[in-house]
Amino acid sequence: MSSPGQPEYDIRNNHPWYPDARRARVAVDSAIGDAMLSGTDPQALCREKVPQEPYKGQETSFVSRNASADYPSTEGAFGLGIPLTECLKPAVKSRPDMQVQAFQELPQKTTKITLRINWPGKYEEYRSGQYIVKNAKGIISKAKLAEIVALEVQMIIRNQKLVVKDGAVVDPVWKLGDDGIRFEEIYLTEIRHVSKASLQPHFEIVRRT
């Protein structure tokens, strides 16, 4: 507070950009209505679903009885999506909800699986090498599959494994790599059982630049 002999400092006239009381109040109301979204919350940063063509193998009659393995958000947003970076952390992998069985209709102790990814942007369909998955607890957990997906996507980006379709130019909106979508911007939302030995992970992205 100013002393009796000092003039008061007029913040409004000296700083015309300073928000008036009404604007400040609206901002607070908005924050309350949006449940105080943080600066890293996927809702605030605008999550985008990565569009993928469903994988269709040679087994045209294959119909999985498995529900998709869903991965709830770990950053306070509604819906699905766990960052691939989190899928590699022991603290996340050991969570009770990540240790549950991913699919009921897969062999419980050992199975061979291949990942199928149809990343958009004029890339060809991607097929991973075959993984032999073992689990001493007698189940193949959501954590184990999430780890496999994260490691595979990390390798795809690092080694530029996606192949561009003949005569096509990569769509910059969906380009993967340091000059495009980075590993830490990708979220795993679900994994689907798409053929006898194939799984197709689905993703969302959060563009942080």
Secondary structure, DSSP 8 states (H G I E B T S, - for coil): ---TTS----HHHH-TTS--HHHHHHHHHHHHHTT---TT-HHHH-EEE--------S-TT-------EE-B-SSS-SSB-EETTGGG-HHHHTSGGGSSBS-TTS-SSEEEEEEEE--TTTB--EE---EEEE-TTSS-BHHHHHHHHHHHHHHHHHHT---B-TT----TTT-BSTTSB-GGGEEEEEEEEEETTEEEEEEEEE---
